Amino acid sequence: MSLSQRKQGAGVPFSADARARLAALLVQGSETMGVPLDEATRSHLLDYLALLHRWNSTYNLTAVREPEQMVIRLLLDSLSIVPYIKGPATVLDIGTGAGLPGIPLALARPDLEVTLLDSNRKKTRFLVQAVGALCEAGADISVVTERVEHYRPPRSFDAVVSRAFSSLGELAEVAAPLCRRGGRLMAMKSRSAEAELAALPAGWRLLGMEPLSVPGLDAERCLVILERE
């Protein structure tokens, strides 16, 4: 019985054969991206995916519902930015939704202290459940239910990440009080964001726009990296 099942007392979301197929897809994809995962980390990632799959039927946490696509479009997509995060570091995931990319980052990089921020209580209820179910993974994850405009933590973060924020300019504006000077804002975009750079508020310097290649994902992805001046 997996960790998520023990914590939830739930039925088996994936059969043994299905879980093996998902594990193989995760291994192949992560190694192709240069993000090797040990067996324990892969197991924890699949436990998280199984829990998300089960809750998704009721709470509609993500539009991605087919398990193989969940591995590609949720897990591998989130893990694609691992090489660009220097650690150890404190990381804030703005508008995390179902915990993406924050939970996969925290599981793959235990040197990160990750805070998941979302204003939707339905989603943060799931996040609290997921973090509790993954407590044995050794990841340092906390959950905050708050609008990003109102969130003022006791200290600023080394890195702020976001996978689903509307525009780069708006993200940079709300992230400014939350990112330490010299820290980084890392925005995952589904296409080239060059046009959005013109709307950046003062106080940010572009460090790079890195193409992201996610195995099995037929979509253009890039990571915009900004430095807080």
Backbone as a chain_set.jsonl record, in Angstrom:
{"seq": "MSLSQRKQGAGVPFSADARARLAALLVQGSETMGVPLDEATRSHLLDYLALLHRWNSTYNLTAVREPEQMVIRLLLDSLSIVPYIKGPATVLDIGTGAGLPGIPLALARPDLEVTLLDSNRKKTRFLVQAVGALCEAGADISVVTERVEHYRPPRSFDAVVSRAFSSLGELAEVAAPLCRRGGRLMAMKSRSAEAELAALPAGWRLLGMEPLSVPGLDAERCLVILERE", "coords": {"N": [[0.853, -1.202, 0.0], [0.563, 2.215, -0.857], [2.052, 5.315, 0.343], [0.258, 7.506, 0.194], [-2.18, 6.16, 0.177], [-2.183, 4.925, 2.699], [-2.34, 7.15, 4.356], [-4.758, 8.256, 3.569], [-6.631, 6.228, 3.64], [-7.749, 5.211, 1.374], [-9.083, 3.651, -1.619], [-7.266, 1.822, -4.151], [-5.834, 3.98, -6.439], [-4.369, 3.678, -8.818], [-3.69, 0.77, -10.692], [-1.307, -1.912, -10.091], [0.084, -2.497, -12.446], [-0.447, -0.198, -13.964], [0.771, 1.754, -12.384], [3.414, 0.944, -12.614], [3.858, 1.456, -15.325], [3.579, 4.23, -15.35], [5.691, 4.904, -13.701], [7.868, 4.106, -15.272], [7.602, 5.903, -17.39], [8.048, 8.289, -16.046], [10.7, 7.938, -15.156], [12.104, 7.706, -17.624], [11.509, 10.209, -18.798], [12.494, 12.1, -16.885], [15.22, 11.464, -16.796], [15.946, 12.05, -19.417], [15.694, 14.802, -19.365], [17.788, 15.424, -17.755], [17.431, 15.321, -15.035], [17.893, 13.405, -12.722], [16.231, 10.988, -10.692], [15.964, 9.393, -7.561], [14.849, 6.132, -6.427], [13.115, 6.345, -4.218], [12.251, 9.024, -4.375], [10.903, 8.985, -6.842], [8.813, 7.269, -6.147], [7.479, 8.798, -4.205], [6.655, 10.971, -5.783], [4.834, 9.687, -7.484], [2.991, 8.85, -5.568], [1.972, 11.331, -4.806], [0.855, 12.071, -7.287], [-1.106, 10.091, -7.546], [-2.794, 10.743, -5.428], [-3.623, 13.292, -6.233], [-4.939, 12.58, -8.591], [-7.099, 11.136, -7.549], [-8.457, 13.042, -5.916], [-9.07, 14.863, -7.874], [-11.292, 14.065, -9.291], [-13.426, 14.939, -7.818], [-12.868, 17.556, -6.928], [-11.89, 18.977, -9.08], [-9.2, 19.881, -9.683], [-7.274, 20.054, -11.657], [-7.206, 20.299, -15.216], [-6.067, 18.263, -16.553], [-6.429, 14.884, -16.846], [-5.901, 12.263, -17.64], [-3.781, 9.663, -16.674], [-1.127, 9.154, -17.801], [-0.7, 11.518, -19.223], [-0.777, 13.252, -17.077], [1.631, 12.665, -15.806], [3.418, 13.648, -17.746], [2.559, 16.341, -18.343], [2.237, 17.515, -15.882], [4.026, 16.484, -13.758], [6.632, 16.074, -15.106], [6.801, 18.484, -16.507], [6.892, 20.34, -14.386], [9.274, 19.495, -13.137], [11.124, 20.221, -15.013], [12.325, 22.665, -14.519], [14.11, 22.303, -12.503], [17.016, 22.241, -12.876], [17.617, 24.955, -12.933], [17.292, 26.151, -10.505], [19.042, 27.278, -7.857], [20.518, 25.97, -4.924], [21.067, 25.466, -1.337], [17.774, 26.887, -0.847], [15.109, 29.22, -0.211], [11.858, 28.975, -1.454], [9.093, 30.352, -3.092], [6.003, 29.433, -4.319], [3.855, 30.864, -6.36], [0.368, 31.112, -6.806], [-0.109, 28.354, -6.83], [-2.02, 26.328, -7.195], [-2.77, 23.054, -7.689], [-0.438, 22.413, -6.48], [1.757, 22.822, -8.12], [4.52, 24.261, -9.688], [5.538, 23.508, -7.219], [5.349, 21.211, -5.348], [6.483, 18.913, -6.793], [9.074, 20.056, -7.135], [9.972, 20.32, -4.469], [10.032, 17.653, -3.667], [11.913, 16.56, -5.404], [14.109, 18.092, -4.8], [15.309, 18.166, -1.881], [16.787, 20.079, -0.55], [15.518, 22.434, -0.764], [13.338, 24.865, 0.645], [10.071, 25.063, 0.509], [7.268, 27.089, -0.101], [3.85, 26.966, -0.628], [1.533, 28.908, -2.226], [-1.766, 29.973, -2.46], [-4.99, 31.346, -3.132], [-7.333, 29.978, -3.235], [-9.398, 28.115, -1.326], [-10.361, 25.515, -1.589], [-8.408, 24.314, -3.132], [-6.151, 24.632, -1.47], [-6.904, 23.078, 0.668], [-6.647, 20.547, -0.411], [-3.862, 20.644, -0.819], [-2.838, 20.772, 1.808], [-3.619, 18.245, 2.676], [-2.142, 16.662, 0.892], [0.519, 17.387, 1.533], [0.616, 16.438, 4.16], [0.298, 13.716, 3.655], [2.658, 13.207, 2.42], [4.602, 13.468, 4.302], [6.586, 11.741, 5.188], [8.4, 11.865, 3.196], [10.375, 13.699, 3.592], [10.481, 16.233, 2.568], [10.486, 19.81, 2.687], [7.818, 21.57, 3.059], [5.35, 24.071, 3.073], [2.007, 25.407, 3.414], [0.039, 28.1, 2.359], [-2.912, 29.936, 2.591], [-3.934, 32.544, 0.909], [-4.371, 35.686, -0.733], [-2.064, 36.742, -3.161], [-1.439, 39.428, -3.276], [-1.859, 40.302, -0.712], [-0.213, 38.868, 0.901], [2.318, 38.78, 3.23], [5.112, 37.626, 4.227], [7.296, 36.743, 7.051], [9.913, 36.91, 6.175], [11.67, 37.587, 3.118], [11.885, 35.734, -0.014], [14.308, 33.516, -1.555], [13.841, 32.664, -4.121], [11.151, 33.053, -6.373], [8.587, 31.319, -7.875], [6.407, 30.519, -10.617], [3.844, 28.872, -12.341], [1.483, 29.284, -13.611], [0.601, 31.927, -13.77], [-1.057, 34.925, -14.876], [0.154, 37.13, -16.479], [3.485, 38.229, -17.252], [4.25, 40.803, -16.437], [2.341, 41.445, -14.433], [2.88, 39.396, -12.63], [5.544, 39.987, -11.879], [5.12, 42.394, -10.572], [3.536, 41.749, -8.285], [5.247, 39.975, -7.109], [7.438, 41.393, -6.281], [7.555, 42.468, -3.522], [8.004, 40.11, -2.22], [10.241, 38.747, -2.956], [13.649, 38.536, -2.264], [16.224, 41.058, -2.481], [18.401, 40.604, -5.134], [17.466, 38.097, -5.392], [15.586, 35.627, -7.313], [13.064, 35.657, -9.834], [11.096, 33.281, -11.362], [9.45, 32.437, -14.106], [7.282, 30.248, -15.619], [6.432, 29.804, -18.904], [4.124, 29.273, -21.586], [4.808, 29.893, -24.125], [6.96, 31.949, -26.171], [7.967, 34.761, -24.312], [8.728, 37.287, -24.971], [7.322, 39.567, -25.818], [6.018, 40.277, -23.487], [7.947, 41.291, -21.855], [8.26, 44.014, -22.136], [6.408, 45.121, -20.495], [7.351, 44.93, -17.944], [7.675, 45.916, -14.539], [9.683, 48.46, -12.885], [12.817, 47.598, -11.32], [13.526, 45.011, -11.844], [15.728, 42.722, -13.456], [16.465, 41.171, -16.499], [17.661, 37.929, -16.649], [17.665, 35.718, -18.275], [16.076, 33.769, -20.879], [15.062, 30.712, -20.95], [14.76, 27.905, -22.996], [12.474, 25.233, -22.499], [12.454, 21.822, -22.652], [10.252, 19.318, -22.627], [9.907, 15.951, -22.411], [7.66, 14.237, -24.484], [5.795, 16.235, -24.478], [4.1, 18.182, -26.626], [4.492, 21.062, -27.098], [5.448, 24.476, -27.011], [7.678, 25.656, -24.622], [9.012, 27.841, -22.142], [11.328, 29.299, -19.798], [11.331, 32.154, -18.005], [13.707, 34.085, -16.476], [14.232, 36.341, -13.955], [16.004, 38.868, -12.141], [15.851, 40.293, -8.93], [16.45, 43.621, -8.41]], "CA": [[0.0, 0.0, 0.0], [1.384, 3.411, -0.974], [1.963, 6.274, 1.428], [-0.979, 8.281, 0.107], [-3.305, 5.308, 0.542], [-2.189, 4.734, 4.143], [-2.782, 8.382, 4.992], [-6.118, 8.583, 3.192], [-7.552, 5.106, 3.788], [-8.48, 5.194, 0.107], [-8.87, 2.532, -2.515], [-6.092, 1.951, -5.008], [-6.161, 4.811, -7.586], [-3.732, 3.085, -9.982], [-3.322, -0.636, -10.542], [0.142, -2.117, -10.045], [0.598, -2.384, -13.806], [-0.514, 1.21, -14.361], [1.802, 2.482, -11.64], [4.702, 0.589, -13.212], [3.971, 2.194, -16.594], [3.791, 5.641, -15.02], [7.046, 5.016, -13.165], [8.786, 4.029, -16.404], [7.483, 7.169, -18.117], [8.692, 9.301, -15.217], [12.146, 7.691, -15.205], [12.609, 8.048, -18.951], [11.411, 11.644, -19.014], [13.375, 12.856, -15.997], [16.606, 11.247, -17.22], [16.137, 12.792, -20.665], [15.838, 16.215, -19.012], [18.945, 15.61, -16.9], [16.966, 15.471, -13.653], [17.775, 12.043, -12.205], [15.442, 10.819, -9.466], [16.162, 8.087, -6.958], [13.624, 5.333, -6.37], [12.219, 6.886, -3.196], [11.645, 10.255, -4.9], [9.917, 8.591, -7.85], [7.655, 6.716, -5.449], [6.741, 9.907, -3.587], [6.008, 11.72, -6.86], [3.674, 8.917, -7.93], [2.006, 8.932, -4.495], [1.334, 12.637, -4.977], [0.031, 12.031, -8.493], [-2.264, 9.248, -7.256], [-3.691, 11.524, -4.572], [-4.2, 14.329, -7.094], [-5.869, 11.909, -9.501], [-8.307, 10.775, -6.809], [-9.167, 14.257, -5.526], [-9.451, 15.627, -9.054], [-12.624, 13.663, -9.737], [-14.412, 15.685, -7.037], [-12.509, 18.955, -6.708], [-11.519, 19.602, -10.344], [-7.978, 20.617, -9.396], [-6.54, 20.239, -12.903], [-7.922, 19.818, -16.398], [-5.36, 17.07, -17.039], [-7.033, 13.784, -16.098], [-5.373, 10.964, -18.056], [-2.58, 9.51, -15.85], [0.125, 9.343, -18.53], [-0.571, 12.949, -19.486], [-0.468, 13.896, -15.8], [3.078, 12.526, -15.616], [4.113, 14.527, -18.687], [2.158, 17.754, -18.306], [2.289, 18.04, -14.519], [5.275, 16.161, -13.072], [7.826, 16.385, -15.891], [6.807, 19.925, -16.783], [7.377, 21.009, -13.172], [10.664, 19.116, -12.894], [11.999, 20.775, -16.053], [13.034, 23.86, -14.056], [15.021, 21.945, -11.415], [18.417, 22.648, -13.081], [17.786, 26.403, -12.881], [17.111, 26.624, -9.136], [20.238, 27.067, -7.05], [20.119, 25.663, -3.56], [19.74, 25.494, -0.713], [17.064, 28.14, -1.071], [13.682, 29.331, 0.107], [11.14, 29.123, -2.723], [7.662, 30.625, -3.012], [5.252, 29.062, -5.522], [2.691, 31.743, -6.417], [-0.733, 30.549, -7.576], [0.345, 26.966, -6.983], [-3.106, 25.438, -7.625], [-2.685, 21.699, -7.133], [0.907, 22.201, -5.956], [2.664, 22.758, -9.263], [5.538, 23.2, -9.654], [6.163, 23.457, -5.9], [5.498, 19.897, -4.727], [7.55, 18.162, -7.456], [10.374, 20.66, -6.841], [10.36, 20.0, -3.093], [10.338, 16.23, -3.582], [13.147, 16.302, -6.15], [15.193, 18.878, -4.222], [15.065, 18.33, -0.44], [17.51, 21.234, -0.026], [14.666, 23.605, -0.927], [12.25, 25.12, 1.595], [9.063, 25.503, -0.452], [5.97, 27.57, 0.38], [2.805, 26.914, -1.657], [0.607, 30.009, -1.982], [-2.951, 30.043, -3.311], [-6.127, 31.936, -2.425], [-8.478, 29.075, -3.365], [-9.383, 27.22, -0.165], [-10.559, 24.15, -2.053], [-7.11, 23.801, -3.563], [-5.217, 24.524, -0.362], [-7.298, 21.911, 1.47], [-5.951, 19.414, -1.025], [-2.429, 20.773, -0.588], [-2.561, 20.377, 3.19], [-3.745, 16.793, 2.712], [-1.013, 16.094, 0.16], [1.747, 17.586, 2.315], [0.545, 15.501, 5.267], [0.509, 12.362, 3.14], [4.046, 13.093, 1.963], [5.485, 13.907, 5.385], [7.722, 10.829, 5.29], [9.328, 12.095, 2.079], [11.453, 14.561, 4.037], [10.441, 17.532, 1.894], [10.131, 20.952, 3.53], [6.74, 22.227, 2.318], [4.277, 24.688, 3.852], [0.867, 25.839, 2.6], [-0.559, 29.368, 2.795], [-4.124, 30.344, 1.884], [-3.935, 34.004, 0.935], [-4.146, 36.35, -2.002], [-0.66, 37.112, -3.229], [-1.314, 40.871, -3.018], [-1.953, 40.545, 0.725], [0.708, 37.993, 1.623], [3.561, 39.409, 3.678], [5.792, 36.683, 5.118], [8.285, 37.378, 7.928], [11.145, 37.145, 5.427], [11.51, 37.419, 1.673], [12.325, 34.446, -0.539], [15.423, 33.493, -2.492], [13.296, 32.47, -5.459], [9.699, 33.013, -6.535], [8.28, 30.604, -9.112], [4.995, 30.431, -10.969], [3.599, 28.095, -13.553], [0.174, 29.557, -14.21], [0.176, 33.306, -13.544], [-1.596, 35.46, -16.121], [1.117, 37.853, -17.313], [4.788, 38.421, -16.636], [4.265, 42.092, -15.766], [1.563, 41.347, -13.196], [3.613, 38.52, -11.72], [6.695, 40.719, -11.348], [4.637, 43.433, -9.655], [3.116, 41.182, -6.995], [6.356, 39.221, -6.529], [8.508, 42.287, -5.826], [7.726, 42.525, -2.066], [8.179, 38.761, -1.68], [11.535, 38.232, -3.416], [14.749, 39.333, -1.706], [17.082, 41.714, -3.466], [19.348, 39.621, -5.623], [16.746, 36.852, -5.599], [15.13, 35.391, -8.68], [11.689, 35.344, -10.215], [11.164, 32.293, -12.43], [8.099, 32.308, -14.652], [7.139, 29.236, -16.664], [5.511, 30.31, -19.912], [3.801, 28.285, -22.603], [5.346, 30.343, -25.406], [7.931, 33.019, -25.99], [7.398, 35.861, -23.523], [9.455, 38.519, -25.291], [6.393, 40.698, -25.875], [5.615, 40.638, -22.126], [9.051, 41.94, -21.147], [8.096, 45.468, -22.202], [5.505, 45.552, -19.423], [7.938, 44.667, -16.638], [7.861, 47.097, -13.691], [11.071, 48.744, -12.526], [13.349, 46.806, -10.213], [13.836, 43.657, -12.274], [16.693, 42.594, -14.548], [16.334, 39.899, -17.191], [18.845, 37.081, -16.654], [17.626, 34.791, -19.391], [14.849, 33.083, -21.288], [15.57, 29.38, -21.222], [13.779, 26.966, -23.566], [12.237, 24.027, -21.717], [12.066, 20.682, -23.475], [9.617, 18.312, -21.781], [9.65, 14.768, -23.239], [6.267, 13.854, -24.653], [4.937, 17.419, -24.499], [4.168, 18.825, -27.936], [4.15, 22.466, -26.884], [6.605, 25.332, -26.772], [7.776, 26.075, -23.232], [10.22, 28.568, -21.797], [11.437, 29.778, -18.424], [11.847, 33.517, -17.919], [14.412, 34.268, -15.194], [14.484, 37.729, -13.634], [16.675, 39.116, -10.867], [15.353, 41.467, -8.179], [17.557, 44.571, -8.257]], "C": [[0.881, 1.242, 0.0], [1.148, 4.337, 0.203], [0.656, 7.04, 1.386], [-2.183, 7.449, 0.504], [-3.362, 5.104, 2.046], [-2.732, 5.963, 4.851], [-4.262, 8.64, 4.751], [-7.11, 7.473, 3.496], [-8.361, 4.901, 2.527], [-8.244, 3.898, -0.636], [-7.697, 2.811, -3.414], [-6.44, 2.777, -6.24], [-5.566, 4.274, -8.877], [-3.486, 1.606, -9.699], [-1.804, -0.745, -10.508], [0.759, -1.969, -11.433], [0.621, -0.931, -14.27], [0.571, 2.016, -13.659], [3.189, 2.186, -12.214], [4.914, 1.333, -14.524], [4.252, 3.667, -16.331], [5.202, 5.854, -14.488], [8.066, 4.989, -14.297], [8.783, 5.323, -17.207], [8.189, 8.287, -17.363], [10.211, 9.155, -15.253], [12.722, 8.141, -16.542], [12.612, 9.559, -19.168], [12.381, 12.437, -18.164], [14.841, 12.677, -16.394], [16.912, 11.988, -18.515], [16.364, 14.277, -20.383], [17.073, 16.476, -18.163], [18.574, 15.874, -15.462], [16.793, 14.066, -13.074], [17.045, 12.009, -10.866], [15.737, 9.456, -8.872], [14.809, 7.391, -6.792], [12.632, 5.889, -5.371], [11.517, 8.143, -3.703], [10.602, 9.933, -5.953], [8.646, 8.058, -7.191], [6.823, 7.819, -4.825], [6.021, 10.749, -4.645], [4.764, 10.992, -7.361], [2.602, 8.853, -6.852], [1.225, 10.251, -4.585], [0.401, 12.635, -6.185], [-1.234, 11.205, -8.264], [-3.283, 9.994, -6.405], [-4.384, 12.619, -5.376], [-5.236, 13.728, -8.032], [-7.18, 11.592, -8.793], [-9.131, 12.003, -6.429], [-9.725, 15.004, -6.731], [-10.861, 15.284, -9.523], [-13.721, 14.439, -9.026], [-14.137, 17.18, -7.029], [-12.051, 19.681, -7.966], [-10.275, 20.487, -10.177], [-7.145, 20.902, -10.641], [-7.356, 19.682, -14.053], [-7.276, 18.567, -16.985], [-5.829, 15.884, -16.198], [-6.475, 12.41, -16.462], [-4.0, 10.77, -17.402], [-1.267, 9.711, -16.595], [0.359, 10.817, -18.848], [-0.289, 13.73, -18.207], [1.02, 13.798, -15.505], [3.814, 13.538, -16.485], [3.826, 15.996, -18.405], [2.191, 18.36, -16.914], [3.649, 17.767, -13.866], [6.501, 16.577, -13.882], [7.917, 17.871, -16.211], [7.336, 20.694, -15.582], [8.855, 20.735, -12.932], [11.63, 19.733, -13.897], [12.776, 21.991, -15.582], [14.018, 23.561, -12.926], [16.453, 22.41, -11.672], [18.667, 24.151, -12.915], [17.612, 26.978, -11.482], [18.345, 26.262, -8.324], [19.807, 26.838, -5.599], [21.326, 25.549, -2.644], [19.091, 26.866, -0.864], [15.649, 28.047, -0.519], [12.959, 29.678, -1.181], [9.665, 29.356, -2.44], [7.027, 30.288, -4.355], [3.94, 29.842, -5.509], [1.606, 31.136, -7.302], [-0.505, 29.083, -7.852], [-0.742, 26.009, -7.442], [-3.04, 24.098, -6.931], [-1.292, 21.378, -6.609], [1.977, 22.131, -7.014], [3.222, 24.134, -9.603], [6.075, 22.878, -8.273], [6.379, 22.077, -5.306], [6.537, 19.038, -5.454], [8.946, 18.735, -7.195], [10.857, 20.255, -5.46], [10.734, 18.531, -2.942], [11.66, 15.903, -4.272], [14.355, 16.992, -5.529], [14.935, 19.115, -2.733], [15.859, 19.471, 0.189], [16.7, 22.519, -0.149], [13.614, 23.665, 0.181], [11.134, 25.804, 0.801], [7.774, 25.918, 0.257], [5.003, 27.601, -0.801], [1.757, 27.965, -1.32], [-0.541, 29.982, -2.972], [-4.104, 30.597, -2.484], [-7.351, 31.038, -2.43], [-8.444, 28.028, -2.254], [-9.612, 25.768, -0.549], [-9.219, 23.54, -2.44], [-6.139, 23.67, -2.396], [-5.626, 23.433, 0.629], [-6.644, 20.657, 0.908], [-4.46, 19.47, -0.722], [-2.047, 20.36, 0.823], [-2.621, 18.855, 3.325], [-2.545, 16.136, 2.035], [0.283, 16.221, 0.943], [1.764, 16.634, 3.508], [0.828, 14.076, 4.824], [1.958, 12.131, 2.743], [5.053, 13.419, 3.055], [6.721, 13.018, 5.514], [8.735, 11.036, 4.173], [10.499, 12.983, 2.475], [11.492, 15.914, 3.362], [9.968, 18.611, 2.864], [9.103, 21.798, 2.778], [5.74, 22.82, 3.305], [3.229, 25.242, 2.898], [0.287, 27.111, 3.195], [-1.773, 29.661, 1.929], [-4.245, 31.856, 1.987], [-3.814, 34.532, -0.48], [-2.72, 36.885, -2.025], [-0.461, 38.592, -2.925], [-1.279, 41.178, -1.522], [-0.916, 39.771, 1.531], [1.999, 38.73, 1.949], [4.234, 38.492, 4.69], [6.811, 37.396, 5.995], [9.618, 37.636, 7.244], [10.874, 36.925, 3.948], [12.176, 36.13, 1.215], [13.512, 34.596, -1.484], [14.935, 33.385, -3.931], [11.781, 32.442, -5.399], [9.43, 32.344, -7.879], [6.779, 30.643, -9.363], [4.849, 29.725, -12.298], [2.351, 28.561, -14.288], [-0.309, 30.98, -13.971], [-0.135, 33.967, -14.879], [-0.559, 36.139, -17.001], [2.391, 38.099, -16.524], [4.841, 39.741, -15.869], [3.516, 42.064, -14.448], [2.278, 40.483, -12.169], [4.78, 39.257, -11.082], [6.261, 41.768, -10.335], [4.276, 42.855, -8.294], [4.257, 40.427, -6.315], [7.41, 40.122, -5.903], [8.646, 42.342, -4.307], [8.091, 41.175, -1.442], [9.537, 38.162, -2.017], [12.648, 39.131, -2.878], [15.542, 40.0, -2.818], [18.214, 40.756, -3.85], [18.724, 38.255, -5.831], [16.193, 36.772, -7.007], [13.629, 35.144, -8.764], [11.768, 34.44, -11.438], [9.76, 31.988, -12.901], [8.092, 31.293, -15.778], [6.057, 29.708, -17.631], [5.305, 29.251, -20.995], [4.317, 28.677, -23.987], [6.35, 31.446, -25.128], [7.278, 34.21, -25.297], [8.07, 37.194, -23.835], [8.538, 39.736, -25.291], [6.006, 41.174, -24.479], [6.712, 41.39, -21.376], [8.911, 43.458, -21.131], [7.233, 45.99, -21.063], [6.078, 45.305, -18.039], [8.037, 45.955, -15.815], [9.346, 47.294, -13.383], [11.508, 47.827, -11.382], [13.697, 45.379, -10.573], [14.819, 43.691, -13.441], [16.558, 41.213, -15.168], [17.669, 39.157, -17.176], [18.846, 36.114, -17.828], [16.238, 34.282, -19.68], [15.262, 31.709, -21.779], [14.48, 28.502, -21.84], [13.682, 25.716, -22.699], [11.753, 22.926, -22.65], [11.554, 19.581, -22.557], [9.288, 17.104, -22.651], [8.167, 14.407, -23.271], [5.309, 15.029, -24.728], [5.131, 18.153, -25.815], [3.693, 20.267, -27.806], [5.43, 23.238, -26.603], [6.577, 25.829, -25.341], [9.061, 26.872, -23.038], [10.169, 29.021, -20.35], [12.066, 31.162, -18.464], [12.45, 33.705, -16.522], [14.761, 35.74, -15.024], [15.189, 37.833, -12.291], [16.12, 40.379, -10.226], [16.518, 42.392, -7.899], [17.474, 45.287, -6.915]], "O": [[1.84, 1.322, 0.767], [0.19, 4.181, 0.96], [0.006, 7.213, 2.417], [-3.12, 7.973, 1.107], [-4.446, 5.105, 2.628], [-3.486, 5.852, 5.818], [-4.95, 9.179, 5.619], [-8.308, 7.734, 3.601], [-9.514, 4.472, 2.581], [-7.323, 3.144, -0.324], [-7.183, 3.929, -3.436], [-7.269, 2.337, -7.037], [-6.187, 4.395, -9.933], [-3.113, 1.239, -8.585], [-1.096, 0.202, -10.85], [1.832, -1.383, -11.58], [1.586, -0.485, -14.891], [1.215, 2.865, -14.275], [4.037, 3.075, -12.289], [6.021, 1.79, -14.808], [5.073, 4.278, -17.015], [5.837, 6.865, -14.788], [9.025, 5.761, -14.286], [9.832, 5.786, -17.653], [8.849, 9.132, -17.968], [10.927, 10.15, -15.368], [13.711, 8.872, -16.584], [13.591, 10.123, -19.658], [13.03, 13.355, -18.664], [15.619, 13.629, -16.336], [18.018, 12.499, -18.692], [17.137, 14.933, -21.081], [17.383, 17.632, -17.874], [19.298, 16.562, -14.741], [15.667, 13.585, -12.949], [17.221, 12.887, -10.022], [15.759, 8.459, -9.595], [13.759, 8.0, -6.996], [11.43, 5.908, -5.639], [10.317, 8.311, -3.485], [9.528, 10.535, -5.965], [7.537, 8.363, -7.629], [5.595, 7.789, -4.902], [4.895, 11.191, -4.419], [3.745, 11.627, -7.632], [1.416, 8.807, -7.176], [0.0, 10.282, -4.461], [-0.719, 13.142, -6.108], [-2.311, 11.574, -8.733], [-4.488, 9.89, -6.633], [-5.584, 12.848, -5.221], [-6.299, 14.314, -8.242], [-8.253, 11.761, -9.371], [-10.351, 12.014, -6.596], [-10.737, 15.697, -6.622], [-11.547, 16.132, -10.092], [-14.821, 14.587, -9.557], [-15.065, 17.985, -7.114], [-11.842, 20.893, -7.925], [-10.297, 21.678, -10.487], [-6.397, 21.879, -10.68], [-8.104, 18.718, -13.891], [-7.875, 17.89, -17.821], [-5.649, 15.875, -14.981], [-6.57, 11.481, -15.66], [-3.131, 11.629, -17.556], [-0.371, 10.377, -16.077], [1.485, 11.306, -18.753], [0.372, 14.767, -18.253], [1.612, 14.753, -15.002], [4.733, 14.209, -16.015], [4.748, 16.797, -18.247], [2.175, 19.583, -16.77], [4.345, 18.701, -13.467], [7.325, 17.352, -13.396], [9.005, 18.447, -16.186], [8.145, 21.608, -15.743], [9.605, 21.641, -12.566], [12.836, 19.762, -13.652], [13.796, 22.329, -16.183], [14.692, 24.47, -12.44], [17.072, 22.942, -10.751], [19.815, 24.571, -12.771], [17.77, 28.184, -11.294], [18.652, 25.086, -8.129], [18.848, 27.445, -5.12], [22.468, 25.537, -3.106], [19.78, 27.879, -0.993], [15.076, 26.966, -0.379], [13.386, 30.566, -1.919], [9.059, 28.642, -1.642], [7.452, 30.788, -5.397], [3.027, 29.525, -4.746], [1.885, 30.695, -8.417], [-0.685, 28.62, -8.978], [-0.43, 24.971, -8.026], [-3.232, 24.012, -5.718], [-0.985, 20.22, -6.325], [2.994, 21.46, -6.835], [2.455, 25.08, -9.788], [6.982, 22.055, -8.15], [7.466, 21.784, -4.809], [7.408, 18.473, -4.793], [9.903, 17.974, -7.048], [12.02, 19.888, -5.29], [11.642, 18.193, -2.183], [12.432, 15.075, -3.79], [15.488, 16.544, -5.701], [14.397, 20.159, -2.362], [15.631, 19.802, 1.353], [17.138, 23.576, 0.306], [13.074, 22.64, 0.597], [11.239, 26.982, 0.463], [7.256, 25.191, 1.104], [5.299, 28.188, -1.843], [1.157, 27.921, -0.246], [-0.323, 29.969, -4.183], [-4.189, 30.349, -1.281], [-8.311, 31.302, -1.707], [-7.571, 27.161, -2.237], [-9.094, 24.872, 0.117], [-8.933, 22.388, -2.113], [-5.38, 22.703, -2.332], [-4.778, 22.917, 1.356], [-6.148, 19.813, 1.654], [-3.857, 18.446, -0.401], [-1.045, 19.673, 1.019], [-1.787, 18.249, 3.998], [-1.996, 15.162, 2.549], [1.063, 15.271, 1.012], [2.812, 16.078, 3.837], [1.507, 13.32, 5.519], [2.431, 10.995, 2.731], [6.233, 13.624, 2.769], [7.786, 13.492, 5.908], [9.815, 10.446, 4.2], [11.51, 13.021, 1.774], [12.44, 16.673, 3.56], [9.151, 18.352, 3.748], [9.467, 22.642, 1.96], [5.331, 22.156, 4.258], [3.513, 25.514, 1.731], [0.069, 27.19, 4.404], [-1.694, 29.642, 0.701], [-4.615, 32.386, 3.035], [-3.213, 33.883, -1.335], [-2.231, 37.416, -1.028], [0.572, 38.976, -2.376], [-0.73, 42.201, -1.112], [-0.765, 40.007, 2.729], [2.683, 39.237, 1.06], [3.953, 38.576, 5.886], [7.16, 38.544, 5.717], [10.38, 38.494, 7.688], [9.972, 36.177, 3.571], [12.936, 35.512, 1.961], [13.704, 35.633, -2.12], [15.54, 33.944, -4.845], [11.199, 31.871, -4.476], [9.98, 32.752, -8.902], [5.985, 30.782, -8.433], [5.612, 29.943, -13.239], [2.183, 28.261, -15.47], [-1.517, 31.221, -13.969], [0.454, 33.614, -15.901], [-0.403, 35.761, -18.163], [2.38, 38.169, -15.295], [5.407, 39.802, -14.778], [3.998, 42.599, -13.45], [2.282, 40.798, -10.979], [4.985, 39.163, -9.872], [6.958, 42.006, -9.349], [4.664, 43.404, -7.263], [4.248, 40.254, -5.097], [8.198, 39.663, -5.076], [9.774, 42.269, -3.817], [8.447, 41.11, -0.266], [9.937, 37.165, -1.416], [12.588, 40.352, -3.025], [15.525, 39.548, -3.963], [18.885, 40.183, -2.992], [19.36, 37.354, -6.376], [16.309, 37.711, -7.794], [13.022, 34.516, -7.896], [12.418, 34.775, -12.428], [8.976, 31.36, -12.19], [8.802, 31.448, -16.771], [4.922, 29.975, -17.236], [6.192, 28.446, -21.278], [4.266, 27.872, -24.917], [6.562, 31.829, -23.977], [6.172, 34.616, -25.653], [7.986, 38.13, -23.041], [8.921, 40.808, -24.824], [5.696, 42.351, -24.296], [6.439, 42.052, -20.375], [9.392, 44.115, -20.208], [7.314, 47.165, -20.705], [5.364, 45.455, -17.047], [8.446, 46.987, -16.346], [10.159, 46.395, -13.597], [10.693, 47.351, -10.593], [14.12, 44.609, -9.711], [14.753, 44.57, -14.3], [16.539, 40.205, -14.461], [18.684, 39.683, -17.632], [19.908, 35.732, -18.32], [15.34, 34.352, -18.841], [15.754, 31.564, -22.898], [13.396, 28.37, -21.272], [14.695, 25.203, -22.222], [10.756, 23.09, -23.353], [12.321, 18.984, -21.802], [8.458, 17.219, -23.553], [7.513, 14.288, -22.235], [4.126, 14.842, -25.013], [6.208, 18.685, -26.083], [2.644, 20.644, -28.326], [6.376, 22.704, -26.024], [5.565, 26.365, -24.889], [10.072, 26.608, -23.69], [9.096, 29.115, -19.753], [13.204, 31.321, -18.906], [11.773, 33.505, -15.514], [15.486, 36.318, -15.835], [14.997, 36.994, -11.411], [15.941, 41.402, -10.888], [17.473, 42.003, -7.226], [18.322, 46.126, -6.609]]}, "num_chains": 1, "name": "protein.A"}
